[in-house]
Amino acid sequence: MAVKYKKQVLQYSTDGGSTWQNVEPQQYRKGDVLEYGSVECENVMKYLTFKVTSAGTFTFRGNNSFANSVQYSLNSGSTWTTLAPNTATPSIAANSTIMWRASLTPQLIGTDMGIGTFSSTAKFEAEGNAYSLLYGDNFADVRDLTGKNYALAALFSGCTGITSAERLAIPAFKLSNGCYSYMFSECSNLTTPPILHANQLADGCYDSMFSFCTNLTVAPTLSATTLSDNCYSFMFYGCTSLISAPQLPATELAESCYYHMFASCTSMATAPTLSATTLQPSCYNRMFYGASALSSVTCLATNISANQCTNNWLYGVSSSGTFYKASSMSNWGSGVSGIPTNWTIRNA
């Protein structure tokens, strides 16, 4: 008997997948599923693939001795070629694809983290499952990155050739420390991010993931309600084209969880609603530092006694704006570490 989830409902099939029925009584698995037959599900099943939009070459600088085993395919996986160290692929024509696989071990050695970093002279869109670099041919069912600290850290860092990661699959629900840190940092031509499925975060998992992606216009949905230390720190730092922030549903915070998260996001006018009532050390520290267009903040905190929890969090924001606070909160200070001077104060 085969089973799957459709629209969060567990289904079963007794005829090899021709027909499906809901399990009775119905069983749900909220947030942990991919729609059967969807484009997203299709990409989870596919090797990491670069869809070339402007011709050029690709290189991969590995961070450890195992990185020499990276392979690529130019014929949809029929044959594979090992990419020699410090060597570029042949020039890949526009409207062509190149697929990637390996079984690499992420490491943290000095300033090098993860498995390595791509660079290119081509322009391309990333799609397929990035875990084919970690698990070889056995990537499709991976939903837990436990034991893979810094798994895909800095994978595309500084790669100006990547323009979209909208169809890139990184489907784990349980993350590892630093697993996506700096993954797209300084990808200045990236406009659309991948979907982020995780609901079990880890320390620094998204640290600086999109920092200085100056053409990023939309942010991924962040659905996790349980946070970890530094989980979102610097995540969108310097994303000067980001207009709106994702919702932040967590009501229980962690140390430095949002540290510098939207710092220097100069196009963002409205902050996400901050629903947590009790703050943690440095949780909002410099969160909106230098977000010069920001003119609306809703913060429902009633306990802001934690060390540096709002330190310089609204430094350099708009000179006028509106601050919405909890009606019972009366001890906000004034200035860059409290409510900005000259802003209107209202109860939320």
N, C-alpha and C positions, 0 to 999 in steps of 0.2 A: 504494500500500500504506500502510495506517495502522499506527502503532505506539503502544504505551502500556506503562506498567508496572503490574503487579498483584502486590501483596504482594512488592514489590522485584524482580520478575522481568520482564524485557523480553518483550513479546508483540507479535505482528503479526496483522493482519487483511487479507485480500484480497477481502472482500465488503462493504466499507463499514462494518465494525464489528459485523456480525451474529454472527460467530464469531471467536474469538481462539485463537492457538496460541503456545506458548513458542518463542522463538528457540533453535535448537540449534547449538552447545552453549549452555547457559543463560548469560544475562548478567544481572548484578545492579547495582543502583544504590542502595546502602544509604543511607537517611536523606534521599534527595533526591526522594521521590515522594509522591504523594497517591493513595489508593486510588480507582480508577476507580468512579464511581457512588456514592461515599460522600457523606455530608452535608458533610464538610469540602471535598471536591472541588467540590460544588455551590456552596458559599459562595465559593470562589475565582473562580468564573465569574460571580458576581452583583455588581452595583454595591454600594458601601457603603450599607447599609440600617439604619434605626433602626426597630425594632419597638416601638411605643408601648404602654406598659402603664398609664400614667396621663396623661390629656390635658394638653397644654401646647404651648408654642412652642419654636422653635430659632433660635439666632443663630450666625453664624460671623464671628469677628473675624480678618480676614486680616492677614498680616504684610508684605505687599508690594503693589505696584500691580496685580499680576495677580489678586489675590484677589477682585476684583469679579466674576469670571467663574464663581463657584460657582453651580451649578444644582441644583435639586431636582425630584423628580417624586413626585406623590401617586397616580399610577395605573400603578405598576409599569413606568415608563419609556416609556409611550405618548407623553406630552408632558412637556416640561421647562420650568421657570421659573427665570429668573436672580434670585438673591437680591441685592437692592440693599444697598450698604454700610450698616452700622449699622441694619439692619432685621431684624425677626423674621419668621419664617414665620407663616402663619395658625395658629390653634390646631389641633393634630392630635388627633383623637379616640383614645381608648383602643382597642386592637385594630386600629389602622391602621398603615400603614408609610409611611416617607418615604425615598426613595433620593437619593443624592448623586453628582455627577460634576464634574470640573474638570480643568484641565491646569495645575497650579500649580507654581511654581519655589520650592523651599525656600531660605531664606536665614538668615543669622545677623546680625542688626542690633541692636547693643546687647544688651539682655536678651531681645529677641524672637528666637525661633528657629523654624525649620520653615516651614510654610505658613500656620498660623493655629490658632485654638482654637475649639472648639464650646462653647456653653453652652445651657442649656435650662431651661424651667419644667416640662417633661414628665419623666416617668420612662420609661426606655427600655432596651432591650437592643440592642447593636450586633452586626450580622452582615453578611455579604457581604465584599467585598474593599476594604480601605481604600485600595488603590492607585488606585482610580477617581478619587481626588482629585489624583493626580499625573500620570496617563496618560490621562485622559479615557475614551474608549471602548476604548482599547487596553491594558487593565490585566491581562487574564486570564493572559497568558503571562509576566509579569514575575517573574523569580526572582533578579535581580541589581540591587542598589541602588547600584552604583558610580556616582559622580558626583552622587548625591542626598544629600549630607551634610545632616544634621538633617531628613531627609525628612518624618517624622511627629512630630517633637519637639513635646511639649506639646499634642498634638492635642485631648485631652480634659482637660487640666490644670485642676483645680478644678471640674470638671463633676460636681455631686452628683446629677444626673439619671440617669447611666448606672449600671445595676445588674449587667449581665453583658456580658462580651466573649467568652464561650465559643465563639460561632459567628462571631467576627470573624476574617477571613483576612488575615494579613500574611505571605505565603508565601515571601518571598525566602530563599534559602540563603546568599547573599553580601551582607553588610551594608555600610553606609557609616558614617562617623564621626557619632556622635550621632544616628543615624537614629530611634531610639525613645526618646531621653532625655526624661524627664518626661512621657511620653505619657499616663499615667494618674495623674500625681501629684496627690494630694489629692482623688481621686475616692472620697469617703468612703462611698459606698453600693455600690461595686463589690465583688462577691463572688467572681466567677470570671473568670480571665484568658483571653486567647487562647492558642492553641498557638504555640510559638516553634520554627520549623523550622531556623533558621540553623545552619550548621556552619562558616562562615567569618565570624568576627566582625571588628569594627573598633573603633578607639579610642572609648570612651564610648558604645558603641552602645545599651546598656541602662541607662545612668546614670540613677538615680532614676526608673526607669520606673513603679514602683508605690509610690513613697515616700508615706507617710501615707495609704495605702488602708486605713483602719482596720477595714473589714469584710471584707477579703480573707481567705478561710479556706484556700485552696489555692494553691500556687505552680505555675507551669508547669514542665514538664520542660526541663532545660537540658542538651542533649546534646553541645554543642561540646567538643572535646578540645584545640583550639588556641585560646588566649586572646589578647586584645589589651589594651593599657594601659587601665585604668579601665573595662573592658568591663561589669563588674557592680557598679561602685561605687554605693553608696546604693540599690541596686535595690529592696530591701524595707524600707528605713529607715522605722521608725515604723509598720510593719504589725502592730498590736497584737493582731489576731485570728488571725494566722498561727500554726498549731500545729506544723506540720512543714516542714522545709526540703527543697528539691529536692536530688537527688544532684548532686555536682560531680565529674564523671569526669576532668577534666583532671589530668594529672600534671606538665605543664610550665606554669608560671605566667608572668604578665606583671606589670609594675610596677603596683601599686595595683589589681590586677584585682578583688579582693574588698573593697576599702576601704569600711568602713561598711555592708557588704552587708545584714547582719541586725541592725544597731544598733537598739535600742529595740523589738525584736520580743519583747514581754514575755510572750507565751503559748507560746513555743517552748522545749521542754525538752531536746531532743536536737539536737546539731549534725550536719550531714552529714559523712561521713567525708572527711577531708582527706588525700589519698593522695600528694601531691607530696613528694618527699624534699628538694629544694633550693628554698628560698624566694627570692622576688624583693623588691626594695625596696617596702615598704608593702603587700605583697600581702594580708596579714591585718590590717593596721592598723585597729584599732577595728571589726573585723569583727562581733563580737557585743557591742559596747559597749552596756551598759544592757539586755541581754536577761536580765531578772531571774529568769526561770524556768529558765534553762539550767543543767543539772546533769550533762550527759554530753557529752564532747568526745573524738573520736578524731582524732589528728594524727600522721601517720607521718613527719614531717619529721626529717631528720638533719643538715641544714645550715641553721641559722637566723641566719647571719652578715650577711645583707643588711640594709641600713639601714632601721630602723623596721619590719621585716617583721611583728613581732607587737606593735607598740606599742599598749598599752591594749586589746588585742584581747578580753580577758575581764574588762574593768572592769564592775562592777555585776551580775555573774551571781550565781547562787545561792550562798549561803554554804557549801554542802556539795555535793559531786558526785564524779564519777569521771572521771579523765583517762587515756585509753588512748594509749600512745606506742609508737614503734618500740623493739624490745628492745635495739637497739644504741645508742640515743640516751641519753646520760648527762649532757648539759650544759644541760638546761632550767633556767631560773631560776624563782624562786618569786614569785608576785604577779600583778598584773593584766596584765603583759606577758610572762608565762610560764605556769606552772601555778598556779592560784589557791590561796592559803593554805587549809589544812584540807581540801583535796580529796584523795581516795584516788588513788594513782598505780598503774596496772597496765600490763603489756605487752600490746599488741594481738595 
